[in-house]
Amino acid sequence: MPCLLLKNNRLVKTVQFKNPDYIGDPINAIKIYNEKEVDELIFLDISATLEQRSPPFESIKNITNECFMPVTYGGGISKIEDMRKIFHSGIEKIAINSSSISTPKFIKEAAKEFGNQSIIVSIDVKKDLFGRYGVYSHSGTKKANLDPIQHAINMEQCGAGEILLTSISHEGMMNGYDLELVHRVSESISIPLIAHGGAGSVEHFKQAVEAGASAVAAGSMVVYQGKNKGVLINFPLPDELKQFLSRAE
């Protein structure tokens, strides 16, 4: 599924969570993904938490009004009332990152209020020079004293219905997912895991599924084309996806 980044209501793309590059208007991208019959979309506002502001409710409503497929939204989520507004606008699922770290009980409250199936916990992970994985929040700017595997286990126990696992080091590089990370986290939880960060080909999707992912998300691969990264909203053909992913089963 495409994972699209929002900043100031504009569509952007980062590399390792840095240097957001302007891609275009999110509504135009949605129209193209509608035509390509994409199964699901993820929108993440990468500046809401950093700027300590509420989610962009008007933009979210515009997105859901245009989308023909289920949409997940994440960014700036810290209040049940804000989540209620977002769900009322037509969003199917909400992804929560920073608040899951600072206030784990918030996940319990959200799952109780809206149901486990509506709550995704987003976990951003980076490997240090010694090969140790660490969890980060606030768009990768703040390191938490957490192990990603244990954090995923705890979030499942709190009521998360899915985990969106992003490798910061691989994000935007288009050289494949962090398969070790995907495998280690997926085998430790019983809820679905969405692998994100590093997709550059359908073959990478297959590798992530073989490593244990239940679903895969892509960013650069579905907004760029070619080595020079010319902006082109795109998505693999259904037959191509079936061909590769059926081999991973």
N, C-alpha and C positions, 0 to 999 in steps of 0.2 A: 504494500500500500504506500502511496506517496506520503511523505512526512514533510510538510511545508512550514517554513518559519516566517513569523510575522514580526515586524518591528515598525512601530508608528503606522500601523494599518497598511503597511506595504509588504510585499513578498520579497524575502531576502534569502541568501544562502551563505553559510559560513564554512570555514575549513578549520577543523579542530576547535570549534566554538569561537573563532576569531574572524575579524575582518568581514563583516556582513556585506555581501555584494547584492545590489539591487537587481531583482529579477523581473518585477512588474506588478501589475494589479492582481490581487488574489482572485477576484471575480472572473477575470479573463481566463486564469488558469483553471478554475473550477469548470467553466464552460467546455474547455478542451477535455478535461478528465471525464465530464459527463458523456461526451461524444465517444470517448474511448472505453466507456462502460467499466470504469474502475470500481472495484468492490467497496472500497472504504478510503476515507481521507483522514489524515491527522494534521491538525493545525496547532502549532506551539508558538505562543507569544514569548519571544526571548528577552524582552525588556520589561515586562510587567512587574516581576518580582524585584528586579534590580532597581526600578524606579519607584518601588513601594506604592504601586497603584492598583486599582481594581482592573479586572479583565475588560477589554473593549466590547461592551455589550452590544453596541450598535453594529459594529463590524461582524460580530458573531451572528447576529440576527440576519445580516445581509448574506453571510456565507450559507447559513442553513436554508434561506429562501431560494438560493440558486442551486444548491446541491441536490442531485438525484440519488445520492448514496449516503450511507451512515457516516457521520462525522464525529471524530474525537477532538476535543479542545483541551489545551493545557496552557498554563501561564497565569501567575498572580492569584492562584486559588488558595484562599486561607479562611473563607467564611462559608458556612452552610447556606446562608441567604444568597450569596453570590452564585453558588452552585445551583440553587433552585431557579434563579433567573436564567442561567445558561441552559438548564434542561428544558425550561419552559419555551426557550427560543427554538428548540428542535434538535439540540445536540444529543447524540446517543450515549456517549461516554465522556468522562472527564479524567484527564491525566493530572496527577498531583506529584510534585517533586519536592520542592523545598519544605513545604509544610509537613510532608511525611517524615522528614528528618527532625525538624524542630519540635513538632507536636504529633507523635505517632498516634495518639488517641483521636486525632482529627480523622484519621482513616477509619477508625472504628465508628465514629459518629456518622461519617459520610456513608459508609456501607450500610449502617442501620437505617439511615434516612432514605437512601435511594436504591439500595440493593447492591450486592457484591458485583454483579455483572456490569454495573455502570461505572465502577471505579477502577482506574488503571493507576498504578504507582510507577512513575517514571524514575529510573535510576541511571544517573550519569556516572560513568566510571573511567578512571585514567590509571595507567600503570606507571609506577615511578621507575627511577634508574636501577633499582634493585629488583625489579620485576614484581613488585607488590601492587595489588589493585587497591584503589581508594575510591570512596564515594564523594562526589562533589555536588554542590547546589548552586543556586544563583547564577545560572548559565555558565557553570564551570569555573566560577571565580572564588568559590568558598569550599575548602576541603572540610569534610565531616570526619569525625573519628569513628568510622564505620567500615566494616568489611562488607562488600557487596553481596556475598552469599548469605551471610547472616541477616543483612538488612532485607533481602528478598524474602527470606523465611519469615522474618518478623512481620513484614507487610502482608504476607499471605495469612498469617495468624490474626492480623488486625482486620482482615476482611477484603483485601484487594482481590479483584477478580482476574486481573492480568498484570503482568510486568512488562513495561517498555524499557528495554535495556540498551543503552547507548554507550558505545565506546568513544570517548572524547578524542583519543589518539587517532582513531580510524575515521572519524566523522569528516566527510567532505573529500577524503583522499581517493576514493573510488578504487581501492586496491583489495577489497574484501573485508568481511566482518572479522572481529576478534573471535575466532572460533573456540579458542580455549575458554574465554570468558563466557560465551554462550553455553558451552557444554557444562561448565562448572556450576553455573547458576541454574540452568534448566533441570539438571539432574537432582537439584536440591529442593525443588518446589513441585507442587502438583497442579498449579494453575498455569494457564498458557503464558508463554514468553514470546514477546515480539522483539526480534533482533533488529538493531538499528545502528548505523554508523559504518560506512565503508563500501556500500554496494556500488559496483561498477558494471555488473553484468548479471544476466539471468543465472549464469553458472554460480555466482556468489550466493544467490538465493538458495540454490540447491545445497550448497555447502553448509549454509546456516541451518537449514531444515535438518540435514543429516547430523549436525552437531547438537540438535535438540530443540531448536526454535519451533514454535507452533505457527508463527507467522513472521513475515519480514517486512521491514519498512525501508524506503529509499528516499534520498533527498537529491543529491547532485545528479544522479543517474536519470532522474525524471524531469529535470529542469535545464540540463545542459546537453550539448551534443559536441562530440569531437574533442581532441586534445586541447584545443584552444578555449574550450568551454563556452562556446557560443550559446546564448540563451535559446532554448527550444523546449517548450513544454511537451513531454512525450511519455509514452508508457509502452512496455512490451506487448506484443500481440497475444491474444488469449491462447492461440495454438502454441506459441513459443513457451509461454509459461507452463502450459499443461505438459509439454514435452519434457522440460527440465524437472519440474516438480514431481511428476509421476515417477521419475527415476529415483527420487529421494525417498519414496514411500517404502 
